[in-house]
């Protein structure tokens, strides 16, 4: 593979070559995140003129890298393969590795994986999170059986659709809902996300059917029910947990909090939510939703902890939650969130 020194040498001898390569790579990358996409929308996203973009896309079409239809431009199979390869080749040269290192140091966690784009604007960035998660799990999970606990949410519901059967080669995967709760929309409940991950990887899953808002008394007795206890035992034996990080306002709404609970969250200036815990900007716990299953404090005992969140709108929530995350957390995020977090005054 072309290494960093080779690219630096090429840049020294033929700087225009590298600039052209980067420009065309950026176009292909944006198409892959937004396809099918029209020329005007793409030109706005890349901040270049439509005329300048037409020249480049005509050339890329002649090279067999993109297709055009009434609905817009999309990548061919060759184009997709080129984006994957160039992402690897240009990663160090473009500073992605340095960005990931700086981000993990700032957040105080072991590793960050930063993918191109901004999930707030480019819907398919979350698909790329799923594909990257698939690679990551393939590299860290041992052969044999693995229990994987998963939270719910719209991000993980989309991530789940991008896992693949190759993950189950020499492995028996069992996906488990990290927490009980049937209050939110069915498609994004942890049970549904588990079922989808099991379907895509040809693994298995177990469900945990529990009401979202249960009393403390019911909470104690439900944990002793044999059908619930058997799933909880598996959850606490998980070798990996995959979870998202929510913005407090969105999650308070989704969790159907009472007026009093909503007031506590608002008064405490909560900005992030994970595992039913609401945190303020300094990472202080503001409110806790009583739920059966994993809590943030349980993550220390789980070997692999993978958090997934992207988009500029999640930057503050990521910073807030990470003050409580175990050090061995791996974060999969995007440029949109990471560049905002790394600014000197990201919250102003």
C-alpha positions as a Markdown table, in Angstrom:
| # | Residue | x | y | z |
|---|---|---|---|---|
| 1 | Unk | 0.0 | 0.0 | 0.0 |
| 2 | Unk | 1.2 | 3.5 | -0.8 |
| 3 | Unk | 2.6 | 4.9 | 2.5 |
| 4 | Unk | 2.7 | 8.4 | 3.9 |
| 5 | Unk | 6.3 | 9.1 | 2.7 |
| 6 | Unk | 5.4 | 8.2 | -0.9 |
| 7 | Unk | 2.5 | 10.7 | -0.8 |
| 8 | Unk | 4.7 | 13.4 | 0.7 |
| 9 | Unk | 7.3 | 12.8 | -2.1 |
| 10 | Unk | 4.5 | 13.0 | -4.7 |
| 11 | Unk | 3.3 | 16.3 | -3.1 |
| 12 | Unk | 6.8 | 17.7 | -3.3 |
| 13 | Unk | 7.3 | 16.8 | -6.9 |
| 14 | Unk | 3.8 | 17.2 | -8.2 |
| 15 | Unk | 1.6 | 19.2 | -5.7 |
| 16 | Unk | -1.1 | 19.6 | -8.3 |
| 17 | Unk | -1.5 | 15.8 | -8.6 |
| 18 | Unk | -2.2 | 15.4 | -4.8 |
| 19 | Unk | -4.6 | 18.4 | -4.8 |
| 20 | Unk | -6.5 | 16.9 | -7.8 |
| 21 | Unk | -6.6 | 13.5 | -6.1 |
| 22 | Unk | -7.9 | 15.0 | -2.9 |
| 23 | Unk | -10.5 | 17.1 | -4.7 |
| 24 | Unk | -11.9 | 14.1 | -6.7 |
| 25 | Unk | -11.7 | 11.8 | -3.6 |
| 26 | Unk | -13.8 | 14.4 | -1.7 |
| 27 | Unk | -16.4 | 14.4 | -4.5 |
| 28 | Unk | -16.6 | 10.6 | -4.5 |
| 29 | Unk | -16.8 | 10.5 | -0.7 |
| 30 | Unk | -19.6 | 13.0 | -0.6 |
| 31 | Unk | -21.6 | 11.1 | -3.3 |
| 32 | Unk | -21.2 | 7.9 | -1.3 |
| 33 | Unk | -22.6 | 9.6 | 1.8 |
| 34 | Unk | -25.5 | 11.4 | 0.0 |
| 35 | Unk | -26.4 | 9.2 | -3.0 |
| 36 | Unk | -28.5 | 9.6 | -5.0 |
| 37 | Unk | -27.6 | 13.3 | -5.0 |
| 38 | Unk | -28.2 | 16.1 | -7.5 |
| 39 | Unk | -25.4 | 18.4 | -8.7 |
| 40 | Unk | -26.7 | 21.5 | -7.0 |
| 41 | Unk | -27.0 | 19.9 | -3.5 |
| 42 | Unk | -23.5 | 18.3 | -4.0 |
| 43 | Unk | -22.0 | 21.6 | -5.1 |
| 44 | Unk | -23.5 | 23.3 | -1.9 |
| 45 | Unk | -22.1 | 20.5 | 0.3 |
| 46 | Unk | -18.6 | 20.8 | -1.2 |
| 47 | Unk | -18.7 | 24.6 | -1.4 |
| 48 | Unk | -17.8 | 24.7 | -5.1 |
| 49 | Unk | -19.5 | 26.0 | -8.2 |
| 50 | Unk | -21.9 | 23.8 | -10.2 |
| 51 | Unk | -19.8 | 24.4 | -13.3 |
| 52 | Unk | -16.6 | 23.3 | -11.6 |
| 53 | Unk | -18.3 | 20.3 | -10.2 |
| 54 | Unk | -19.7 | 19.3 | -13.7 |
| 55 | Unk | -16.2 | 19.2 | -15.1 |
| 56 | Unk | -15.0 | 16.8 | -12.4 |
| 57 | Unk | -18.1 | 14.6 | -12.4 |
| 58 | Unk | -18.1 | 14.3 | -16.2 |
| 59 | Unk | -14.5 | 12.9 | -15.9 |
| 60 | Unk | -15.4 | 10.6 | -13.0 |
| 61 | Unk | -18.4 | 9.3 | -15.0 |
| 62 | Unk | -16.1 | 8.6 | -18.1 |
| 63 | Unk | -13.8 | 6.7 | -15.7 |
| 64 | Unk | -16.7 | 4.4 | -14.7 |
| 65 | Unk | -16.7 | 5.6 | -11.0 |
| 66 | Unk | -20.1 | 7.3 | -10.9 |
| 67 | Unk | -23.6 | 6.8 | -12.5 |
| 68 | Unk | -26.2 | 9.5 | -13.2 |
| 69 | Unk | -29.9 | 9.0 | -13.2 |
| 70 | Unk | -33.0 | 11.2 | -12.8 |
| 71 | Unk | -32.8 | 10.9 | -9.1 |
| 72 | Unk | -29.1 | 12.0 | -9.1 |
| 73 | Unk | -25.5 | 10.7 | -9.0 |
| 74 | Unk | -24.4 | 7.6 | -7.2 |
| 75 | Unk | -21.2 | 5.5 | -7.1 |
| 76 | Unk | -20.7 | 2.4 | -9.3 |
| 77 | Unk | -19.2 | -0.7 | -7.7 |
| 78 | Unk | -15.7 | 0.4 | -8.9 |
| 79 | Unk | -16.4 | 3.9 | -7.4 |
| 80 | Unk | -17.3 | 2.3 | -4.0 |
| 81 | Unk | -14.1 | 0.2 | -4.1 |
| 82 | Unk | -12.0 | 3.3 | -5.0 |
| 83 | Unk | -13.5 | 5.2 | -2.0 |
| 84 | Unk | -12.7 | 2.4 | 0.4 |
| 85 | Unk | -9.1 | 2.1 | -0.9 |
| 86 | Unk | -8.4 | 5.8 | -1.0 |
| 87 | Unk | -9.7 | 6.3 | 2.5 |
| 88 | Unk | -7.0 | 3.9 | 3.7 |
| 89 | Unk | -4.3 | 5.4 | 1.5 |
| 90 | Unk | -5.0 | 9.0 | 2.4 |
| 91 | Unk | -5.9 | 8.5 | 6.1 |
| 92 | Unk | -2.4 | 9.4 | 7.6 |
| 93 | Unk | -1.7 | 12.0 | 4.9 |
| 94 | Unk | -4.9 | 13.9 | 5.6 |
| 95 | Unk | -4.4 | 13.7 | 9.3 |
| 96 | Unk | -7.2 | 11.4 | 10.2 |
| 97 | Unk | -5.0 | 9.3 | 12.5 |
| 98 | Unk | -3.8 | 12.5 | 14.3 |
| 99 | Unk | -7.4 | 13.7 | 14.6 |
| 100 | Unk | -8.4 | 10.4 | 16.2 |
| 101 | Unk | -5.5 | 10.5 | 18.6 |
| 102 | Unk | -6.2 | 14.1 | 19.7 |
| 103 | Unk | -9.9 | 13.3 | 20.1 |
| 104 | Unk | -9.3 | 10.2 | 22.3 |
| 105 | Unk | -6.8 | 12.3 | 24.5 |
| 106 | Unk | -9.3 | 15.1 | 24.9 |
| 107 | Unk | -12.2 | 12.7 | 25.8 |
| 108 | Unk | -10.0 | 10.6 | 28.0 |
| 109 | Unk | -10.8 | 7.3 | 26.3 |
| 110 | Unk | -8.6 | 4.6 | 24.7 |
| 111 | Unk | -9.6 | 5.0 | 21.1 |
| 112 | Unk | -11.6 | 7.1 | 18.6 |
| 113 | Unk | -12.6 | 6.1 | 15.1 |
| 114 | Unk | -13.5 | 9.2 | 13.0 |
| 115 | Unk | -15.3 | 8.8 | 9.8 |
| 116 | Unk | -15.8 | 11.4 | 7.0 |
| 117 | Unk | -18.9 | 13.7 | 6.9 |
| 118 | Unk | -21.5 | 15.1 | 9.3 |
| 119 | Unk | -24.4 | 12.8 | 10.3 |
| 120 | Unk | -26.7 | 15.8 | 10.8 |
| 121 | Unk | -26.5 | 16.6 | 7.1 |
| 122 | Unk | -25.5 | 13.3 | 5.4 |
| 123 | Unk | -27.8 | 10.5 | 6.4 |
| 124 | Unk | -25.5 | 7.8 | 5.0 |
| 125 | Unk | -22.7 | 8.7 | 7.5 |
| 126 | Unk | -24.6 | 6.4 | 10.0 |
| 127 | Unk | -24.4 | 3.6 | 7.4 |
| 128 | Unk | -20.7 | 4.0 | 7.4 |
| 129 | Unk | -20.7 | 3.8 | 11.2 |
| 130 | Unk | -22.4 | 0.4 | 10.8 |
| 131 | Unk | -19.8 | -0.9 | 8.2 |
| 132 | Unk | -17.0 | 0.3 | 10.5 |
| 133 | Unk | -18.5 | -1.4 | 13.5 |
| 134 | Unk | -18.7 | -4.6 | 11.5 |
| 135 | Unk | -14.9 | -4.4 | 10.8 |
| 136 | Unk | -14.2 | -3.5 | 14.4 |
| 137 | Unk | -16.2 | -6.4 | 15.8 |
| 138 | Unk | -14.6 | -8.7 | 13.3 |
| 139 | Unk | -11.1 | -7.7 | 14.6 |
| 140 | Unk | -11.8 | -7.8 | 18.3 |
| 141 | Unk | -14.3 | -10.6 | 19.0 |
| 142 | Unk | -12.8 | -14.1 | 19.7 |
| 143 | Unk | -14.0 | -17.2 | 17.9 |
| 144 | Unk | -16.7 | -19.2 | 19.8 |
| 145 | Unk | -19.7 | -17.6 | 21.6 |
| 146 | Unk | -19.9 | -13.9 | 22.3 |
| 147 | Unk | -22.7 | -12.1 | 24.2 |
| 148 | Unk | -23.2 | -8.5 | 22.9 |
| 149 | Unk | -25.5 | -6.1 | 24.7 |
| 150 | Unk | -27.0 | -3.3 | 22.6 |
| 151 | Unk | -29.1 | -0.2 | 23.5 |
| 152 | Unk | -31.9 | 1.2 | 21.4 |
| 153 | Unk | -32.2 | 4.5 | 19.5 |
| 154 | Unk | -32.4 | 5.7 | 15.9 |
| 155 | Unk | -28.6 | 5.7 | 15.3 |
| 156 | Unk | -28.2 | 2.0 | 16.4 |
| 157 | Unk | -31.3 | 1.0 | 14.4 |
| 158 | Unk | -29.7 | 2.3 | 11.2 |
| 159 | Unk | -26.2 | 0.9 | 12.2 |
| 160 | Unk | -27.8 | -2.6 | 12.7 |
| 161 | Unk | -28.8 | -2.7 | 9.0 |
| 162 | Unk | -25.2 | -2.5 | 8.0 |
| 163 | Unk | -23.8 | -5.5 | 9.8 |
| 164 | Unk | -23.1 | -8.7 | 7.7 |
| 165 | Unk | -23.0 | -12.5 | 8.0 |
| 166 | Unk | -19.2 | -12.6 | 7.8 |
| 167 | Unk | -19.2 | -11.6 | 11.5 |
| 168 | Unk | -20.5 | -15.0 | 12.4 |
| 169 | Unk | -17.7 | -16.9 | 10.7 |
| 170 | Unk | -16.3 | -19.2 | 13.5 |
| 171 | Unk | -18.5 | -17.3 | 16.0 |
| 172 | Unk | -21.8 | -17.8 | 17.8 |
| 173 | Unk | -23.1 | -14.3 | 18.4 |
| 174 | Unk | -26.0 | -13.6 | 20.8 |
| 175 | Unk | -27.4 | -10.1 | 20.8 |
| 176 | Unk | -29.1 | -8.9 | 24.0 |
| 177 | Unk | -31.0 | -5.7 | 24.9 |
| 178 | Unk | -28.8 | -3.7 | 27.3 |
| 179 | Unk | -31.9 | -2.4 | 29.1 |
| 180 | Unk | -35.6 | -3.2 | 29.4 |
| 181 | Unk | -38.1 | -0.7 | 28.1 |
| 182 | Unk | -41.1 | -0.8 | 25.8 |
| 183 | Unk | -42.1 | 2.9 | 26.0 |
| 184 | Unk | -40.4 | 4.1 | 22.9 |
| 185 | Unk | -41.2 | 3.6 | 19.2 |
| 186 | Unk | -41.0 | -0.2 | 18.4 |
| 187 | Unk | -38.5 | 0.2 | 15.5 |
| 188 | Unk | -35.9 | 1.8 | 17.7 |
| 189 | Unk | -36.3 | -0.3 | 20.9 |
| 190 | Unk | -33.3 | -2.3 | 22.0 |
| 191 | Unk | -35.2 | -5.5 | 21.4 |
| 192 | Unk | -35.8 | -4.5 | 17.7 |
| 193 | Unk | -32.2 | -3.4 | 17.3 |
| 194 | Unk | -31.0 | -6.8 | 18.7 |
| 195 | Unk | -33.3 | -8.7 | 16.3 |
| 196 | Unk | -32.0 | -6.7 | 13.3 |
| 197 | Unk | -28.4 | -7.3 | 14.3 |
| 198 | Unk | -29.0 | -11.0 | 14.7 |
| 199 | Unk | -30.8 | -11.2 | 11.4 |
| 200 | Unk | -28.0 | -9.4 | 9.5 |
| 201 | Unk | -25.2 | -11.4 | 11.1 |
| 202 | Unk | -27.1 | -14.7 | 11.2 |
| 203 | Unk | -26.7 | -14.7 | 14.9 |
| 204 | Unk | -29.2 | -15.1 | 17.7 |
| 205 | Unk | -30.9 | -12.7 | 20.1 |
| 206 | Unk | -32.9 | -12.7 | 23.3 |
| 207 | Unk | -35.6 | -10.1 | 24.1 |
| 208 | Unk | -36.5 | -8.4 | 27.4 |
| 209 | Unk | -40.1 | -7.2 | 27.5 |
| 210 | Unk | -40.5 | -4.7 | 30.3 |
| 211 | Unk | -42.5 | -1.5 | 30.7 |
| 212 | Unk | -40.5 | 1.8 | 30.4 |
| 213 | Unk | -41.8 | 3.5 | 33.6 |
| 214 | Unk | -42.1 | 1.0 | 36.4 |
| 215 | Unk | -42.3 | 1.6 | 40.1 |
| 216 | Unk | -39.4 | 0.9 | 42.5 |
| 217 | Unk | -41.4 | -1.9 | 44.1 |
| 218 | Unk | -42.2 | -3.6 | 40.7 |
| 219 | Unk | -38.6 | -3.1 | 39.7 |
| 220 | Unk | -37.4 | -5.2 | 42.6 |
| 221 | Unk | -39.8 | -8.1 | 42.0 |
| 222 | Unk | -39.5 | -8.1 | 38.2 |
| 223 | Unk | -35.7 | -8.7 | 38.4 |
| 224 | Unk | -36.5 | -12.0 | 40.2 |
| 225 | Unk | -38.9 | -13.3 | 37.5 |
| 226 | Unk | -37.2 | -16.4 | 35.9 |
| 227 | Unk | -37.7 | -15.3 | 32.3 |
| 228 | Unk | -36.2 | -11.9 | 33.0 |
| 229 | Unk | -33.5 | -13.1 | 35.3 |
| 230 | Unk | -32.2 | -15.6 | 32.7 |
| 231 | Unk | -31.7 | -12.7 | 30.1 |
| 232 | Unk | -30.2 | -10.4 | 32.8 |
| 233 | Unk | -27.7 | -13.1 | 33.7 |
| 234 | Unk | -26.6 | -13.2 | 30.0 |
| 235 | Unk | -26.4 | -9.4 | 29.8 |
| 236 | Unk | -24.1 | -9.1 | 32.8 |
| 237 | Unk | -21.9 | -11.8 | 31.2 |
| 238 | Unk | -21.6 | -9.8 | 27.9 |
| 239 | Unk | -18.1 | -9.4 | 26.4 |
| 240 | Unk | -19.2 | -6.4 | 24.4 |
| 241 | Unk | -21.7 | -3.5 | 24.7 |
| 242 | Unk | -22.7 | -1.2 | 21.8 |
| 243 | Unk | -24.5 | 2.0 | 22.8 |
| 244 | Unk | -25.4 | 5.4 | 21.5 |
| 245 | Unk | -25.2 | 8.8 | 23.2 |
| 246 | Unk | -28.3 | 10.9 | 23.2 |
| 247 | Unk | -28.9 | 14.6 | 23.5 |
| 248 | Unk | -30.8 | 15.2 | 26.8 |
| 249 | Unk | -33.7 | 17.2 | 25.3 |
| 250 | Unk | -34.4 | 14.6 | 22.6 |
| 251 | Unk | -34.1 | 11.7 | 25.0 |
| 252 | Unk | -36.3 | 13.3 | 27.7 |
| 253 | Unk | -39.0 | 13.6 | 25.1 |
| 254 | Unk | -38.5 | 10.0 | 23.8 |
| 255 | Unk | -38.5 | 8.5 | 27.3 |
| 256 | Unk | -41.9 | 10.1 | 28.0 |
| 257 | Unk | -40.7 | 11.7 | 31.2 |
| 258 | Unk | -43.4 | 13.2 | 33.6 |
| 259 | Unk | -43.6 | 16.9 | 34.0 |
| 260 | Unk | -41.7 | 16.7 | 37.3 |
| 261 | Unk | -38.9 | 14.5 | 35.8 |
| 262 | Unk | -38.7 | 16.8 | 32.8 |
| 263 | Unk | -38.3 | 19.8 | 35.3 |
| 264 | Unk | -35.5 | 18.0 | 37.1 |
| 265 | Unk | -33.7 | 17.4 | 33.8 |
| 266 | Unk | -34.2 | 21.0 | 32.7 |
| 267 | Unk | -33.2 | 22.5 | 36.0 |
| 268 | Unk | -30.1 | 20.4 | 36.1 |
| 269 | Unk | -29.1 | 21.7 | 32.6 |
| 270 | Unk | -28.7 | 18.1 | 31.3 |
| 271 | Unk | -27.0 | 17.8 | 27.9 |
| 272 | Unk | -26.4 | 14.1 | 27.4 |
| 273 | Unk | -28.1 | 10.7 | 28.1 |
| 274 | Unk | -26.9 | 7.2 | 28.1 |
| 275 | Unk | -28.3 | 4.1 | 29.8 |
| 276 | Unk | -31.2 | 6.2 | 31.3 |
| 277 | Unk | -28.7 | 8.5 | 33.0 |
| 278 | Unk | -28.9 | 12.3 | 32.2 |
| 279 | Unk | -25.7 | 14.3 | 32.7 |
| 280 | Unk | -24.9 | 18.0 | 32.6 |
| 281 | Unk | -21.9 | 19.6 | 30.7 |
| 282 | Unk | -19.5 | 18.8 | 33.5 |
| 283 | Unk | -20.5 | 15.1 | 33.5 |
| 284 | Unk | -22.5 | 15.4 | 36.8 |
| 285 | Unk | -25.5 | 13.0 | 37.0 |
| 286 | Unk | -28.7 | 15.1 | 36.9 |
| 287 | Unk | -31.4 | 12.4 | 36.7 |
| 288 | Unk | -31.6 | 8.6 | 36.5 |
| 289 | Unk | -34.5 | 6.7 | 34.8 |
| 290 | Unk | -35.1 | 3.5 | 36.8 |
| 291 | Unk | -34.6 | 0.7 | 34.3 |
| 292 | Unk | -33.7 | -3.0 | 34.5 |
| 293 | Unk | -30.4 | -3.9 | 32.8 |
| 294 | Unk | -27.0 | -2.3 | 32.4 |
| 295 | Unk | -26.0 | 1.0 | 34.0 |
| 296 | Unk | -23.0 | 3.2 | 33.2 |
| 297 | Unk | -21.3 | 1.9 | 36.4 |
| 298 | Unk | -21.5 | -1.7 | 35.0 |
| 299 | Unk | -19.4 | -0.9 | 31.9 |
| 300 | Unk | -16.1 | -1.1 | 33.8 |
| 301 | Unk | -16.6 | -4.9 | 34.0 |
| 302 | Unk | -17.3 | -5.4 | 30.2 |
| 303 | Unk | -14.3 | -6.0 | 28.0 |
| 304 | Unk | -15.3 | -4.1 | 24.9 |
| 305 | Unk | -17.4 | -0.9 | 25.2 |
| 306 | Unk | -18.3 | 0.7 | 21.9 |
| 307 | Unk | -20.1 | 4.1 | 21.8 |
| 308 | Unk | -21.5 | 5.4 | 18.5 |
| 309 | Unk | -22.6 | 9.0 | 18.0 |
| 310 | Unk | -22.1 | 11.6 | 15.3 |
| 311 | Unk | -23.1 | 14.9 | 13.9 |
| 312 | Unk | -22.3 | 18.4 | 15.2 |
| 313 | Unk | -25.5 | 18.3 | 17.2 |
| 314 | Unk | -24.0 | 15.5 | 19.3 |
| 315 | Unk | -20.7 | 17.2 | 20.1 |
| 316 | Unk | -21.7 | 18.6 | 23.5 |
| 317 | Unk | -23.5 | 15.3 | 24.5 |
| 318 | Unk | -20.4 | 13.3 | 23.6 |
| 319 | Unk | -18.1 | 15.5 | 25.8 |
| 320 | Unk | -20.6 | 15.4 | 28.7 |
| 321 | Unk | -21.1 | 11.6 | 28.7 |
| 322 | Unk | -17.4 | 10.8 | 28.2 |
| 323 | Unk | -16.6 | 12.3 | 31.6 |
| 324 | Unk | -18.4 | 9.2 | 33.0 |
| 325 | Unk | -17.3 | 6.6 | 30.4 |
| 326 | Unk | -14.9 | 3.9 | 31.2 |
| 327 | Unk | -11.4 | 4.5 | 29.9 |
| 328 | Unk | -11.4 | 1.5 | 27.6 |
| 329 | Unk | -14.4 | 2.9 | 25.6 |
| 330 | Unk | -14.0 | 3.0 | 21.8 |
| 331 | Unk | -16.0 | 5.9 | 20.1 |
| 332 | Unk | -17.1 | 5.7 | 16.5 |
| 333 | Unk | -18.0 | 9.2 | 15.4 |
| 334 | Unk | -17.6 | 11.6 | 12.4 |
| 335 | Unk | -15.7 | 14.7 | 11.4 |
| 336 | Unk | -18.8 | 16.9 | 12.2 |
| 337 | Unk | -18.7 | 16.0 | 15.9 |
| 338 | Unk | -15.0 | 15.6 | 16.3 |
| 339 | Unk | -13.9 | 18.9 | 14.8 |
| 340 | Unk | -16.4 | 20.8 | 17.0 |
| 341 | Unk | -15.2 | 18.9 | 20.1 |
| 342 | Unk | -11.6 | 19.8 | 19.3 |
| 343 | Unk | -12.1 | 23.5 | 18.8 |
| 344 | Unk | -10.7 | 25.7 | 21.6 |
| 345 | Unk | -14.1 | 26.8 | 22.8 |
| 346 | Unk | -16.5 | 24.2 | 21.3 |
| 347 | Unk | -19.4 | 25.2 | 23.6 |
| 348 | Unk | -19.5 | 28.9 | 22.9 |
